[in-house]
Amino acid sequence: MDQPRSKLSRRHVFAGAGTAGALAAVAAVLPRPAESPQAKSEPQPAPERGGGYQATQHVLHYYQTARV
C-alpha cells in the first residue's frame, strides 16, 4: 500500500526557517521611529495652591464630543 506523502517536505521547512531568520535580521537592523518631543519633555511641577487644571486642546475636544 502506498501511503500519501506529506505536502510539507524538509525543503519547505528549511526554506521557511531561512525566510523567517532573514526577516528577523532585517527587522533588527531597521531604524526605530524617533520619539516625539512632547514625550521627552519633563512634566511641569504641580502648583502650590491648586489651579493645576488647564484647558488643553484634548480637554476642549472631549467637551465637544461629550455634549448631549
MMTF fields as JSON, N, C-alpha, C and O atoms, coordinates in Angstrom:
{
  "mmtfVersion": "1.0.0",
  "mmtfProducer": "UNKNOWN",
  "numBonds": 271,
  "numAtoms": 272,
  "numGroups": 68,
  "numChains": 1,
  "numModels": 1,
  "chainsPerModel": [1],
  "groupsPerChain": [68],
  "chainIdList": ["A"],
  "bondAtomList": [4, 2, 8, 6, 12, 10, 16, 14, 20, 18, 24, 22, 28, 26, 32, 30, 36, 34, 40, 38, 44, 42, 48, 46, 52, 50, 56, 54, 60, 58, 64, 62, 68, 66, 72, 70, 76, 74, 80, 78, 84, 82, 88, 86, 92, 90, 96, 94, 100, 98, 104, 102, 108, 106, 112, 110, 116, 114, 120, 118, 124, 122, 128, 126, 132, 130, 136, 134, 140, 138, 144, 142, 148, 146, 152, 150, 156, 154, 160, 158, 164, 162, 168, 166, 172, 170, 176, 174, 180, 178, 184, 182, 188, 186, 192, 190, 196, 194, 200, 198, 204, 202, 208, 206, 212, 210, 216, 214, 220, 218, 224, 222, 228, 226, 232, 230, 236, 234, 240, 238, 244, 242, 248, 246, 252, 250, 256, 254, 260, 258, 264, 262, 268, 266],
  "bondOrderList": [1, 1, 1, 1, 1, 1, 1, 1, 1, 1, 1, 1, 1, 1, 1, 1, 1, 1, 1, 1, 1, 1, 1, 1, 1, 1, 1, 1, 1, 1, 1, 1, 1, 1, 1, 1, 1, 1, 1, 1, 1, 1, 1, 1, 1, 1, 1, 1, 1, 1, 1, 1, 1, 1, 1, 1, 1, 1, 1, 1, 1, 1, 1, 1, 1, 1, 1],
  "groupList": [{"groupName": "MET", "atomNameList": ["N", "CA", "C", "O"], "elementList": ["N", "C", "C", "O"], "formalChargeList": [0, 0, 0, 0], "bondAtomList": [1, 0, 2, 1, 3, 2], "bondOrderList": [1, 1, 2], "singleLetterCode": "M", "chemCompType": "L-PEPTIDE LINKING"}, {"groupName": "ASP", "atomNameList": ["N", "CA", "C", "O"], "elementList": ["N", "C", "C", "O"], "formalChargeList": [0, 0, 0, 0], "bondAtomList": [1, 0, 2, 1, 3, 2], "bondOrderList": [1, 1, 2], "singleLetterCode": "D", "chemCompType": "L-PEPTIDE LINKING"}, {"groupName": "GLN", "atomNameList": ["N", "CA", "C", "O"], "elementList": ["N", "C", "C", "O"], "formalChargeList": [0, 0, 0, 0], "bondAtomList": [1, 0, 2, 1, 3, 2], "bondOrderList": [1, 1, 2], "singleLetterCode": "Q", "chemCompType": "L-PEPTIDE LINKING"}, {"groupName": "PRO", "atomNameList": ["N", "CA", "C", "O"], "elementList": ["N", "C", "C", "O"], "formalChargeList": [0, 0, 0, 0], "bondAtomList": [1, 0, 2, 1, 3, 2], "bondOrderList": [1, 1, 2], "singleLetterCode": "P", "chemCompType": "L-PEPTIDE LINKING"}, {"groupName": "ARG", "atomNameList": ["N", "CA", "C", "O"], "elementList": ["N", "C", "C", "O"], "formalChargeList": [0, 0, 0, 0], "bondAtomList": [1, 0, 2, 1, 3, 2], "bondOrderList": [1, 1, 2], "singleLetterCode": "R", "chemCompType": "L-PEPTIDE LINKING"}, {"groupName": "SER", "atomNameList": ["N", "CA", "C", "O"], "elementList": ["N", "C", "C", "O"], "formalChargeList": [0, 0, 0, 0], "bondAtomList": [1, 0, 2, 1, 3, 2], "bondOrderList": [1, 1, 2], "singleLetterCode": "S", "chemCompType": "L-PEPTIDE LINKING"}, {"groupName": "LYS", "atomNameList": ["N", "CA", "C", "O"], "elementList": ["N", "C", "C", "O"], "formalChargeList": [0, 0, 0, 0], "bondAtomList": [1, 0, 2, 1, 3, 2], "bondOrderList": [1, 1, 2], "singleLetterCode": "K", "chemCompType": "L-PEPTIDE LINKING"}, {"groupName": "LEU", "atomNameList": ["N", "CA", "C", "O"], "elementList": ["N", "C", "C", "O"], "formalChargeList": [0, 0, 0, 0], "bondAtomList": [1, 0, 2, 1, 3, 2], "bondOrderList": [1, 1, 2], "singleLetterCode": "L", "chemCompType": "L-PEPTIDE LINKING"}, {"groupName": "HIS", "atomNameList": ["N", "CA", "C", "O"], "elementList": ["N", "C", "C", "O"], "formalChargeList": [0, 0, 0, 0], "bondAtomList": [1, 0, 2, 1, 3, 2], "bondOrderList": [1, 1, 2], "singleLetterCode": "H", "chemCompType": "L-PEPTIDE LINKING"}, {"groupName": "VAL", "atomNameList": ["N", "CA", "C", "O"], "elementList": ["N", "C", "C", "O"], "formalChargeList": [0, 0, 0, 0], "bondAtomList": [1, 0, 2, 1, 3, 2], "bondOrderList": [1, 1, 2], "singleLetterCode": "V", "chemCompType": "L-PEPTIDE LINKING"}, {"groupName": "PHE", "atomNameList": ["N", "CA", "C", "O"], "elementList": ["N", "C", "C", "O"], "formalChargeList": [0, 0, 0, 0], "bondAtomList": [1, 0, 2, 1, 3, 2], "bondOrderList": [1, 1, 2], "singleLetterCode": "F", "chemCompType": "L-PEPTIDE LINKING"}, {"groupName": "ALA", "atomNameList": ["N", "CA", "C", "O"], "elementList": ["N", "C", "C", "O"], "formalChargeList": [0, 0, 0, 0], "bondAtomList": [1, 0, 2, 1, 3, 2], "bondOrderList": [1, 1, 2], "singleLetterCode": "A", "chemCompType": "L-PEPTIDE LINKING"}, {"groupName": "GLY", "atomNameList": ["N", "CA", "C", "O"], "elementList": ["N", "C", "C", "O"], "formalChargeList": [0, 0, 0, 0], "bondAtomList": [1, 0, 2, 1, 3, 2], "bondOrderList": [1, 1, 2], "singleLetterCode": "G", "chemCompType": "PEPTIDE LINKING"}, {"groupName": "THR", "atomNameList": ["N", "CA", "C", "O"], "elementList": ["N", "C", "C", "O"], "formalChargeList": [0, 0, 0, 0], "bondAtomList": [1, 0, 2, 1, 3, 2], "bondOrderList": [1, 1, 2], "singleLetterCode": "T", "chemCompType": "L-PEPTIDE LINKING"}, {"groupName": "GLU", "atomNameList": ["N", "CA", "C", "O"], "elementList": ["N", "C", "C", "O"], "formalChargeList": [0, 0, 0, 0], "bondAtomList": [1, 0, 2, 1, 3, 2], "bondOrderList": [1, 1, 2], "singleLetterCode": "E", "chemCompType": "L-PEPTIDE LINKING"}, {"groupName": "TYR", "atomNameList": ["N", "CA", "C", "O"], "elementList": ["N", "C", "C", "O"], "formalChargeList": [0, 0, 0, 0], "bondAtomList": [1, 0, 2, 1, 3, 2], "bondOrderList": [1, 1, 2], "singleLetterCode": "Y", "chemCompType": "L-PEPTIDE LINKING"}],
  "groupTypeList": [0, 1, 2, 3, 4, 5, 6, 7, 5, 4, 4, 8, 9, 10, 11, 12, 11, 12, 13, 11, 12, 11, 7, 11, 11, 9, 11, 11, 9, 7, 3, 4, 3, 11, 14, 5, 3, 2, 11, 6, 5, 14, 3, 2, 3, 11, 3, 14, 4, 12, 12, 12, 15, 2, 11, 13, 2, 8, 9, 7, 8, 15, 15, 2, 13, 11, 4, 9],
  "groupIdList": [1, 2, 3, 4, 5, 6, 7, 8, 9, 10, 11, 12, 13, 14, 15, 16, 17, 18, 19, 20, 21, 22, 23, 24, 25, 26, 27, 28, 29, 30, 31, 32, 33, 34, 35, 36, 37, 38, 39, 40, 41, 42, 43, 44, 45, 46, 47, 48, 49, 50, 51, 52, 53, 54, 55, 56, 57, 58, 59, 60, 61, 62, 63, 64, 65, 66, 67, 68],
  "secStructList": [7, 7, 7, 7, 7, 7, 1, 7, 7, 2, 2, 2, 2, 2, 2, 2, 2, 2, 2, 2, 2, 2, 2, 2, 2, 2, 2, 2, 2, 1, 7, 7, 7, 7, 7, 7, 2, 2, 2, 2, 1, 7, 7, 7, 7, 7, 7, 6, 6, 1, 7, 7, 7, 7, 7, 7, 2, 2, 2, 2, 2, 2, 2, 2, 2, 2, 7, 7],
  "xCoordList": [0.832, 0.0, 0.875, 1.864, 0.492, 1.216, 0.58, -0.629, 1.423, 0.932, 1.076, 2.087, 0.078, 0.192, 1.322, 1.457, 2.119, 3.245, 2.743, 1.801, 3.379, 3.025, 3.447, 4.503, 2.627, 2.975, 4.049, 4.65, 4.279, 5.281, 6.596, 6.787, 7.488, 8.747, 9.821, 9.638, 10.915, 12.029, 12.546, 12.955, 12.525, 12.998, 12.139, 12.664, 10.828, 9.936, 10.135, 10.068, 10.375, 10.588, 11.843, 11.825, 12.939, 14.188, 14.08, 14.667, 13.347, 13.154, 12.351, 12.662, 11.335, 10.54, 11.348, 11.23, 12.172, 13.012, 14.031, 14.302, 14.587, 15.544, 14.886, 15.469, 13.688, 12.958, 12.626, 12.758, 12.199, 11.879, 13.132, 13.067, 14.252, 15.501, 15.937, 16.41, 15.781, 16.149, 15.251, 15.733, 13.964, 13.05, 13.374, 13.282, 13.748, 14.118, 15.388, 15.502, 16.336, 17.569, 17.294, 17.87, 16.423, 16.081, 15.35, 15.612, 14.441, 13.693, 14.62, 14.377, 15.664, 16.591, 17.449, 17.904, 17.682, 18.557, 17.8, 18.403, 16.502, 15.723, 15.75, 15.723, 15.802, 15.783, 14.415, 13.388, 14.423, 13.163, 12.675, 13.493, 11.361, 10.851, 11.287, 11.361, 11.569, 12.003, 10.846, 9.689, 11.176, 10.147, 9.745, 10.545, 8.504, 8.031, 8.665, 8.989, 8.847, 9.452, 8.62, 9.17, 7.312, 6.465, 6.742, 6.65, 7.073, 7.325, 8.62, 8.755, 9.574, 10.852, 10.825, 11.632, 9.905, 9.88, 9.449, 8.605, 10.038, 9.717, 8.394, 8.069, 7.633, 6.339, 6.553, 7.542, 5.6, 5.678, 5.315, 4.469, 5.95, 5.612, 4.196, 3.711, 3.551, 2.19, 2.211, 3.136, 1.213, 1.152, 0.977, 0.384, 1.5, 1.451, 0.048, -0.328, -0.735, -2.074, -3.166, -4.12, -3.041, -4.065, -3.956, -2.901, -5.022, -5.021, -4.268, -3.767, -4.172, -3.436, -4.226, -3.677, -5.501, -6.325, -5.958, -5.821, -5.797, -5.513, -6.46, -6.628, -7.069, -7.977, -7.141, -6.961, -6.636, -5.826, -6.734, -7.949, -6.135, -6.91, -7.605, -8.725, -6.949, -7.533, -8.789, -9.8, -8.73, -9.876, -11.017, -12.17, -10.716, -11.754, -12.418, -13.629, -11.626, -12.191, -13.117, -14.175, -12.727, -13.579, -14.905, -15.963, -14.857, -16.097, -16.999, -18.217, -16.428, -17.26, -17.91, -19.051, -17.21, -17.783, -18.717, -19.525, -18.63, -19.455, -20.785, -21.618, -20.986, -22.255, -23.418, -23.32, -24.524, -25.7, -26.697, -27.765],
  "yCoordList": [-1.183, 0.0, 1.243, 1.339, 2.152, 3.423, 4.396, 4.627, 4.955, 5.967, 7.338, 7.607, 8.203, 9.537, 10.325, 10.342, 10.966, 11.743, 13.092, 13.675, 13.545, 14.838, 15.947, 15.863, 16.976, 18.091, 18.979, 19.815, 18.788, 19.562, 18.784, 17.834, 19.195, 18.489, 19.191, 20.317, 18.515, 19.074, 20.349, 21.292, 20.369, 21.529, 22.759, 23.861, 22.569, 23.691, 24.194, 25.397, 23.287, 23.684, 24.54, 25.585, 24.099, 24.865, 26.193, 27.188, 26.223, 27.475, 28.461, 29.651, 27.98, 28.842, 29.352, 30.517, 28.484, 28.903, 29.945, 30.903, 29.765, 30.741, 32.076, 33.126, 32.045, 33.28, 34.001, 35.222, 33.26, 33.874, 34.476, 35.555, 33.803, 34.335, 35.594, 36.542, 35.611, 36.801, 37.979, 39.105, 37.736, 38.817, 39.34, 40.543, 38.453, 38.886, 39.729, 40.706, 39.364, 40.142, 41.53, 42.517, 41.604, 42.906, 43.773, 44.972, 43.181, 43.944, 44.466, 45.54, 43.731, 44.171, 45.333, 46.131, 45.45, 46.484, 47.772, 48.845, 47.691, 48.874, 49.916, 49.561, 51.207, 52.24, 52.342, 52.126, 52.672, 52.835, 54.27, 55.176, 54.497, 55.866, 56.723, 56.254, 57.979, 58.902, 59.229, 59.29, 59.437, 59.798, 61.254, 62.078, 61.547, 62.91, 63.797, 63.31, 65.084, 65.975, 66.089, 66.347, 65.902, 66.005, 64.861, 65.037, 63.71, 62.566, 62.73, 62.178, 63.483, 63.671, 64.79, 64.798, 65.739, 66.872, 66.417, 65.534, 67.031, 66.667, 67.305, 68.4, 66.636, 67.2, 68.451, 68.578, 69.363, 70.598, 70.299, 69.446, 70.997, 70.763, 71.256, 72.205, 70.603, 70.982, 72.317, 72.581, 73.163, 74.443, 74.238, 73.253, 75.177, 75.05, 75.246, 74.571, 76.159, 76.454, 76.021, 76.765, 74.857, 74.377, 75.058, 75.588, 75.051, 75.712, 74.916, 75.497, 73.612, 72.785, 72.436, 71.849, 72.787, 72.451, 73.352, 74.565, 72.744, 73.511, 73.044, 71.845, 73.99, 73.664, 73.458, 74.381, 72.247, 71.93, 71.562, 71.441, 71.385, 71.015, 69.666, 69.457, 68.77, 67.463, 67.598, 66.952, 68.425, 68.625, 69.299, 68.894, 70.319, 71.011, 70.068, 70.133, 69.197, 68.221, 67.258, 66.896, 66.847, 65.96, 66.642, 66.024, 67.906, 68.622, 68.711, 68.602, 68.907, 68.99, 67.645, 67.605, 66.561, 65.256, 64.752, 63.861, 65.297, 64.823, 65.56, 65.218, 66.544, 67.282, 66.376, 65.517, 66.584, 65.747, 66.497, 65.969],
  "zCoordList": [0.0, 0.0, 0.0, 0.726, -0.806, -0.844, 0.133, 0.117, 0.979, 1.907, 1.244, 0.594, 1.402, 0.785, 1.442, 2.666, 0.62, 1.119, 1.625, 1.087, 2.633, 3.202, 2.241, 1.613, 2.129, 1.259, 1.886, 1.211, 3.176, 3.871, 3.837, 4.596, 2.957, 2.838, 3.664, 4.128, 3.831, 4.584, 3.91, 4.587, 2.604, 1.848, 2.158, 2.318, 2.241, 2.544, 3.976, 4.228, 4.894, 6.287, 6.403, 7.053, 5.773, 5.854, 5.109, 5.536, 4.015, 3.291, 4.142, 4.166, 4.83, 5.705, 6.881, 7.262, 7.461, 8.582, 8.131, 8.855, 6.959, 6.424, 6.152, 6.423, 5.623, 5.363, 6.661, 6.747, 7.663, 8.955, 9.589, 10.178, 9.477, 10.011, 9.287, 9.914, 7.973, 7.201, 7.566, 7.692, 7.737, 8.126, 9.525, 9.772, 10.433, 11.783, 11.748, 12.489, 10.902, 10.785, 10.215, 10.672, 9.229, 8.644, 9.66, 9.753, 10.42, 11.421, 12.519, 13.069, 12.839, 13.879, 13.398, 14.218, 12.101, 11.558, 11.247, 11.231, 10.999, 10.631, 11.75, 12.929, 11.383, 12.424, 13.067, 12.425, 14.337, 15.064, 14.884, 14.722, 14.909, 14.764, 15.951, 17.087, 15.66, 16.705, 17.64, 17.223, 18.907, 19.871, 19.658, 19.215, 19.978, 19.822, 20.894, 21.977, 20.615, 21.604, 22.878, 23.948, 22.783, 23.966, 24.929, 26.144, 24.408, 25.267, 26.051, 27.143, 25.505, 26.158, 27.18, 28.109, 27.023, 27.943, 29.331, 29.478, 30.331, 31.707, 32.114, 31.655, 32.965, 33.384, 34.229, 34.951, 34.118, 34.893, 36.341, 36.607, 37.273, 38.688, 38.989, 38.372, 39.936, 40.31, 41.04, 41.809, 40.815, 41.515, 43.016, 43.457, 43.786, 45.24, 45.802, 46.76, 45.222, 45.76, 44.793, 44.563, 44.24, 43.32, 41.973, 41.625, 41.223, 39.912, 38.866, 37.903, 39.023, 38.082, 36.833, 35.901, 36.798, 35.637, 34.478, 34.638, 33.295, 32.086, 30.995, 30.774, 30.323, 29.225, 27.967, 27.172, 27.796, 26.627, 25.458, 25.617, 24.289, 23.102, 23.326, 22.86, 24.028, 24.295, 25.151, 24.876, 26.174, 27.07, 26.322, 26.466, 25.526, 24.766, 23.761, 23.549, 23.15, 22.213, 22.947, 22.431, 24.135, 24.926, 25.237, 25.115, 25.636, 25.958, 24.746, 24.879, 23.562, 22.351, 22.038, 21.579, 22.276, 21.95, 23.032, 22.773, 24.24, 25.361, 25.465, 26.304, 24.639, 24.695, 24.349, 23.472, 25.056, 24.825, 23.999, 23.689]
}
